[in-house]
Amino acid sequence: MDRLWVFLGAVAGALAVGAAAMTAHAPGWGSTAMRDAVQILGWHALALVATGIWARRGGVLAHLAGIAFVCGTIMFVGAVYASSLRGIRLDRVAPAGGITLMVGWVLLALSALRAR
């Protein structure tokens, strides 16, 4: 399963690069919210790769962190993109995604404390 986190992190990283190019060049993509979403996507792409590398030592908490990173990123970034690009208001989804991302970081930290 640790390879899954690296794979998903690499896919998210590729999407972040593409989305960054869009925010720089495509009409409607250059808002502050979109730039923030791209930044969150990029940071959590790296977090997923690190989680994949760490997962064997970090155990179940590291895997739970990976799940939180994936779910939180989809929720946060997806809600921002939906709002910015389509006018679809998902007012509670973005904050829930942000909280899920924070939970992922706490789980990753706890996995480091519990590792042997």
C-alpha positions as CSV (number, residue, x, y, z in Angstrom):
1,M,0.0,0.0,0.0
2,D,3.0,2.3,0.5
3,R,3.5,2.4,-3.3
4,L,-0.1,3.6,-3.6
5,W,0.8,6.8,-1.6
6,V,3.8,7.5,-3.8
7,F,1.7,6.9,-7.0
8,L,-1.1,9.2,-5.8
9,G,1.5,11.8,-4.7
10,A,3.1,11.7,-8.2
11,V,-0.2,12.0,-9.9
12,A,-1.2,15.0,-7.6
13,G,2.2,16.5,-8.3
14,A,1.7,16.3,-12.1
15,L,-1.8,17.8,-11.6
16,A,-0.4,20.6,-9.5
17,V,2.1,21.5,-12.2
18,G,-0.6,21.6,-14.8
19,A,-2.9,23.6,-12.6
20,A,-0.1,26.0,-11.9
21,A,0.4,26.6,-15.6
22,M,-3.3,27.2,-15.9
23,T,-3.4,29.8,-13.1
24,A,-0.6,31.6,-14.9
25,H,-2.0,31.5,-18.4
26,A,-5.7,30.5,-18.6
27,P,-8.5,33.0,-18.2
28,G,-10.5,32.5,-15.0
29,W,-7.8,30.4,-13.4
30,G,-5.7,33.2,-11.9
31,S,-7.6,34.0,-8.7
32,T,-6.0,34.0,-5.3
33,A,-8.2,31.1,-4.3
34,M,-7.1,29.0,-7.3
35,R,-3.4,29.8,-6.6
36,D,-4.0,28.7,-3.0
37,A,-5.6,25.5,-4.1
38,V,-2.7,24.7,-6.4
39,Q,-0.3,25.3,-3.6
40,I,-2.2,23.0,-1.3
41,L,-2.3,20.3,-4.1
42,G,1.5,20.6,-4.6
43,W,2.3,20.5,-0.9
44,H,0.1,17.4,-0.3
45,A,1.5,15.7,-3.4
46,L,4.8,15.8,-1.6
47,A,3.2,14.8,1.7
48,L,1.8,11.7,0.0
49,V,5.2,10.8,-1.5
50,A,6.8,11.2,2.0
51,T,4.0,9.1,3.5
52,G,4.6,6.3,1.0
53,I,8.3,6.3,1.9
54,W,7.6,6.4,5.6
55,A,4.6,4.0,5.7
56,R,6.4,0.8,6.4
57,R,7.9,2.2,9.6
58,G,5.0,4.4,10.4
59,G,2.4,1.6,10.3
60,V,-1.3,2.0,10.4
61,L,-1.1,5.7,11.5
62,A,1.0,6.5,8.4
63,H,-1.6,4.8,6.2
64,L,-4.4,6.7,7.9
65,A,-2.5,9.9,7.2
66,G,-2.3,8.9,3.6
67,I,-6.0,8.4,3.5
68,A,-6.6,11.8,5.1
69,F,-4.2,13.5,2.7
70,V,-6.0,12.1,-0.3
71,C,-9.5,12.8,1.0
72,G,-8.7,16.2,2.3
73,T,-7.0,17.3,-0.9
74,I,-9.9,16.1,-3.0
75,M,-12.3,17.9,-0.8
76,F,-10.4,21.2,-0.4
77,V,-9.0,21.5,-3.9
78,G,-12.2,20.2,-5.5
79,A,-14.4,22.7,-3.6
80,V,-12.2,25.6,-4.5
81,Y,-12.0,24.6,-8.2
82,A,-15.8,24.1,-8.3
83,S,-16.4,27.5,-6.8
84,S,-13.8,29.4,-8.9
85,L,-14.4,27.7,-12.2
86,R,-18.1,26.7,-12.2
87,G,-19.7,28.9,-9.5
88,I,-20.7,25.8,-7.6
89,R,-20.8,26.8,-3.9
90,L,-19.5,24.0,-1.6
91,D,-19.1,26.2,1.4
92,R,-18.7,23.4,4.0
93,V,-16.6,21.1,1.8
94,A,-13.4,23.2,1.6
95,P,-13.2,23.7,5.4
96,A,-13.9,20.1,6.0
97,G,-11.1,19.2,3.6
98,G,-8.7,21.6,5.4
99,I,-9.5,20.0,8.7
100,T,-9.0,16.5,7.1
101,L,-5.6,17.6,5.9
102,M,-4.7,18.8,9.4
103,V,-5.8,15.5,10.8
104,G,-3.5,13.8,8.2
105,W,-0.5,15.8,9.5
106,V,-1.3,14.9,13.1
107,L,-1.6,11.3,12.2
108,L,1.7,11.4,10.4
109,A,3.4,13.1,13.4
110,L,1.9,10.4,15.7
111,S,3.2,7.7,13.4
112,A,6.7,9.1,13.9
113,L,6.4,9.1,17.6
114,R,5.1,5.4,17.7
115,A,7.6,4.1,15.1
116,R,10.3,1.7,16.3
